[in-house]
Amino acid sequence: MGELKLRRWDVVEHLKTAQDMALYFDACIDEDPGDGSLIRAALSDIARAHGMAQLARETGLAREGLYRALAPDGNPEFATVIKVIKALGLKLRADTAPA
């Protein structure tokens, strides 16, 4: 039997449409543990699917700065998060939580 070759699964390969990105972002907001880590990870994934260089142009932020801000140990300012969300064509909305 031949050698089995595996590749690491990457969500970016599945974020093809704006709707895919929005649904993924919503799910990550819902599942975030409260520290923003899952939201930051989702924005990083969506930014990679969108194209980091294009996102840098659209936000006016440096590409390297975006990578740092959206890294697992990043701590982006809220203004940066909002710029990224808007440039990606997403919306951040509030809703009541179930009791």
CNS distance restraints for C-alpha pairs under 8 A (distance, minus, plus):
assign (resid  10 and name CA) (resid  14 and name CA) 7.78 0.50 0.50
assign (resid  11 and name CA) (resid  15 and name CA) 6.69 0.50 0.50
assign (resid  11 and name CA) (resid  45 and name CA) 7.09 0.50 0.50
assign (resid  12 and name CA) (resid  16 and name CA) 7.99 0.50 0.50
assign (resid  12 and name CA) (resid  45 and name CA) 5.82 0.50 0.50
assign (resid  12 and name CA) (resid  46 and name CA) 6.84 0.50 0.50
assign (resid  12 and name CA) (resid  48 and name CA) 6.85 0.50 0.50
assign (resid  12 and name CA) (resid  49 and name CA) 5.28 0.50 0.50
assign (resid  13 and name CA) (resid  49 and name CA) 7.48 0.50 0.50
assign (resid  14 and name CA) (resid  20 and name CA) 7.68 0.50 0.50
assign (resid  15 and name CA) (resid  20 and name CA) 5.34 0.50 0.50
assign (resid  15 and name CA) (resid  21 and name CA) 5.66 0.50 0.50
assign (resid  15 and name CA) (resid  46 and name CA) 7.13 0.50 0.50
assign (resid  15 and name CA) (resid  49 and name CA) 6.34 0.50 0.50
assign (resid  16 and name CA) (resid  20 and name CA) 6.38 0.50 0.50
assign (resid  16 and name CA) (resid  21 and name CA) 7.58 0.50 0.50
assign (resid  16 and name CA) (resid  49 and name CA) 7.54 0.50 0.50
assign (resid  17 and name CA) (resid  21 and name CA) 6.43 0.50 0.50
assign (resid  18 and name CA) (resid  22 and name CA) 6.14 0.50 0.50
assign (resid  18 and name CA) (resid  89 and name CA) 7.71 0.50 0.50
assign (resid  19 and name CA) (resid  23 and name CA) 6.04 0.50 0.50
assign (resid  20 and name CA) (resid  24 and name CA) 6.11 0.50 0.50
assign (resid  21 and name CA) (resid  25 and name CA) 6.04 0.50 0.50
assign (resid  21 and name CA) (resid  46 and name CA) 6.25 0.50 0.50
assign (resid  22 and name CA) (resid  26 and name CA) 6.12 0.50 0.50
assign (resid  22 and name CA) (resid  90 and name CA) 6.34 0.50 0.50
assign (resid  23 and name CA) (resid  27 and name CA) 6.17 0.50 0.50
assign (resid  24 and name CA) (resid  28 and name CA) 6.22 0.50 0.50
assign (resid  24 and name CA) (resid  42 and name CA) 7.28 0.50 0.50
assign (resid  25 and name CA) (resid  29 and name CA) 6.19 0.50 0.50
assign (resid  25 and name CA) (resid  39 and name CA) 7.15 0.50 0.50
assign (resid  25 and name CA) (resid  42 and name CA) 5.94 0.50 0.50
assign (resid  25 and name CA) (resid  43 and name CA) 7.32 0.50 0.50
assign (resid  26 and name CA) (resid  30 and name CA) 6.25 0.50 0.50
assign (resid  27 and name CA) (resid  31 and name CA) 6.18 0.50 0.50
assign (resid  28 and name CA) (resid  32 and name CA) 5.75 0.50 0.50
assign (resid  28 and name CA) (resid  38 and name CA) 5.73 0.50 0.50
assign (resid  28 and name CA) (resid  39 and name CA) 5.67 0.50 0.50
assign (resid  28 and name CA) (resid  42 and name CA) 6.45 0.50 0.50
assign (resid  29 and name CA) (resid  38 and name CA) 7.12 0.50 0.50
assign (resid  29 and name CA) (resid  39 and name CA) 5.67 0.50 0.50
assign (resid  31 and name CA) (resid  38 and name CA) 7.38 0.50 0.50
assign (resid  32 and name CA) (resid  36 and name CA) 6.19 0.50 0.50
assign (resid  32 and name CA) (resid  37 and name CA) 6.75 0.50 0.50
assign (resid  32 and name CA) (resid  38 and name CA) 5.02 0.50 0.50
assign (resid  32 and name CA) (resid  39 and name CA) 6.39 0.50 0.50
assign (resid  33 and name CA) (resid  37 and name CA) 7.51 0.50 0.50
assign (resid  33 and name CA) (resid  38 and name CA) 7.39 0.50 0.50
assign (resid  36 and name CA) (resid  40 and name CA) 6.02 0.50 0.50
assign (resid  37 and name CA) (resid  41 and name CA) 6.12 0.50 0.50
assign (resid  37 and name CA) (resid  72 and name CA) 6.95 0.50 0.50
assign (resid  38 and name CA) (resid  42 and name CA) 6.05 0.50 0.50
assign (resid  39 and name CA) (resid  43 and name CA) 6.19 0.50 0.50
assign (resid  40 and name CA) (resid  44 and name CA) 6.17 0.50 0.50
assign (resid  40 and name CA) (resid  70 and name CA) 5.63 0.50 0.50
assign (resid  40 and name CA) (resid  71 and name CA) 7.55 0.50 0.50
assign (resid  40 and name CA) (resid  72 and name CA) 7.41 0.50 0.50
assign (resid  41 and name CA) (resid  45 and name CA) 6.18 0.50 0.50
assign (resid  41 and name CA) (resid  70 and name CA) 6.70 0.50 0.50
assign (resid  41 and name CA) (resid  71 and name CA) 7.27 0.50 0.50
assign (resid  41 and name CA) (resid  72 and name CA) 6.70 0.50 0.50
assign (resid  42 and name CA) (resid  46 and name CA) 6.05 0.50 0.50
assign (resid  43 and name CA) (resid  47 and name CA) 5.85 0.50 0.50
assign (resid  43 and name CA) (resid  70 and name CA) 6.97 0.50 0.50
assign (resid  43 and name CA) (resid  84 and name CA) 7.69 0.50 0.50
assign (resid  43 and name CA) (resid  85 and name CA) 7.59 0.50 0.50
assign (resid  44 and name CA) (resid  48 and name CA) 6.21 0.50 0.50
assign (resid  44 and name CA) (resid  67 and name CA) 7.62 0.50 0.50
assign (resid  44 and name CA) (resid  70 and name CA) 5.29 0.50 0.50
assign (resid  44 and name CA) (resid  71 and name CA) 7.14 0.50 0.50
assign (resid  45 and name CA) (resid  49 and name CA) 6.30 0.50 0.50
assign (resid  46 and name CA) (resid  50 and name CA) 6.02 0.50 0.50
assign (resid  46 and name CA) (resid  88 and name CA) 7.80 0.50 0.50
assign (resid  47 and name CA) (resid  51 and name CA) 5.84 0.50 0.50
assign (resid  47 and name CA) (resid  52 and name CA) 5.60 0.50 0.50
assign (resid  47 and name CA) (resid  55 and name CA) 6.81 0.50 0.50
assign (resid  47 and name CA) (resid  88 and name CA) 7.25 0.50 0.50
assign (resid  48 and name CA) (resid  52 and name CA) 5.45 0.50 0.50
assign (resid  50 and name CA) (resid  54 and name CA) 7.45 0.50 0.50
assign (resid  50 and name CA) (resid  55 and name CA) 7.18 0.50 0.50
assign (resid  50 and name CA) (resid  88 and name CA) 7.32 0.50 0.50
assign (resid  51 and name CA) (resid  55 and name CA) 6.17 0.50 0.50
assign (resid  52 and name CA) (resid  56 and name CA) 6.08 0.50 0.50
assign (resid  52 and name CA) (resid  63 and name CA) 6.36 0.50 0.50
assign (resid  52 and name CA) (resid  66 and name CA) 7.78 0.50 0.50
assign (resid  53 and name CA) (resid  57 and name CA) 6.43 0.50 0.50
assign (resid  53 and name CA) (resid  63 and name CA) 5.93 0.50 0.50
assign (resid  54 and name CA) (resid  58 and name CA) 6.23 0.50 0.50
assign (resid  55 and name CA) (resid  59 and name CA) 6.04 0.50 0.50
assign (resid  55 and name CA) (resid  63 and name CA) 7.79 0.50 0.50
assign (resid  55 and name CA) (resid  84 and name CA) 7.42 0.50 0.50
assign (resid  55 and name CA) (resid  87 and name CA) 6.64 0.50 0.50
assign (resid  55 and name CA) (resid  88 and name CA) 7.37 0.50 0.50
assign (resid  56 and name CA) (resid  60 and name CA) 5.68 0.50 0.50
assign (resid  56 and name CA) (resid  61 and name CA) 5.06 0.50 0.50
assign (resid  56 and name CA) (resid  62 and name CA) 5.61 0.50 0.50
assign (resid  56 and name CA) (resid  63 and name CA) 5.10 0.50 0.50
assign (resid  56 and name CA) (resid  66 and name CA) 7.19 0.50 0.50
assign (resid  57 and name CA) (resid  61 and name CA) 6.93 0.50 0.50
assign (resid  57 and name CA) (resid  62 and name CA) 7.95 0.50 0.50
assign (resid  58 and name CA) (resid  87 and name CA) 5.97 0.50 0.50
assign (resid  59 and name CA) (resid  83 and name CA) 5.92 0.50 0.50
assign (resid  59 and name CA) (resid  84 and name CA) 6.53 0.50 0.50
assign (resid  59 and name CA) (resid  87 and name CA) 6.22 0.50 0.50
assign (resid  61 and name CA) (resid  65 and name CA) 6.76 0.50 0.50
assign (resid  61 and name CA) (resid  66 and name CA) 6.84 0.50 0.50
assign (resid  62 and name CA) (resid  66 and name CA) 6.30 0.50 0.50
assign (resid  63 and name CA) (resid  67 and name CA) 6.38 0.50 0.50
assign (resid  64 and name CA) (resid  68 and name CA) 6.28 0.50 0.50
assign (resid  65 and name CA) (resid  69 and name CA) 6.00 0.50 0.50
assign (resid  66 and name CA) (resid  70 and name CA) 6.00 0.50 0.50
assign (resid  67 and name CA) (resid  71 and name CA) 5.89 0.50 0.50
assign (resid  68 and name CA) (resid  74 and name CA) 5.74 0.50 0.50
assign (resid  69 and name CA) (resid  74 and name CA) 4.59 0.50 0.50
assign (resid  69 and name CA) (resid  75 and name CA) 5.76 0.50 0.50
assign (resid  69 and name CA) (resid  76 and name CA) 4.73 0.50 0.50
assign (resid  70 and name CA) (resid  74 and name CA) 5.52 0.50 0.50
assign (resid  70 and name CA) (resid  75 and name CA) 7.49 0.50 0.50
assign (resid  70 and name CA) (resid  76 and name CA) 6.89 0.50 0.50
assign (resid  76 and name CA) (resid  80 and name CA) 6.12 0.50 0.50
assign (resid  76 and name CA) (resid  81 and name CA) 6.59 0.50 0.50
assign (resid  77 and name CA) (resid  81 and name CA) 6.53 0.50 0.50
assign (resid  78 and name CA) (resid  82 and name CA) 6.22 0.50 0.50
assign (resid  79 and name CA) (resid  83 and name CA) 6.20 0.50 0.50
assign (resid  80 and name CA) (resid  84 and name CA) 6.17 0.50 0.50
assign (resid  81 and name CA) (resid  85 and name CA) 6.13 0.50 0.50
assign (resid  82 and name CA) (resid  86 and name CA) 6.13 0.50 0.50
assign (resid  83 and name CA) (resid  87 and name CA) 6.05 0.50 0.50
assign (resid  84 and name CA) (resid  88 and name CA) 6.08 0.50 0.50
assign (resid  85 and name CA) (resid  89 and name CA) 6.49 0.50 0.50
assign (resid  85 and name CA) (resid  90 and name CA) 5.24 0.50 0.50
assign (resid  85 and name CA) (resid  91 and name CA) 6.50 0.50 0.50
assign (resid  85 and name CA) (resid  92 and name CA) 7.49 0.50 0.50
assign (resid  86 and name CA) (resid  90 and name CA) 5.63 0.50 0.50
assign (resid  86 and name CA) (resid  91 and name CA) 6.67 0.50 0.50
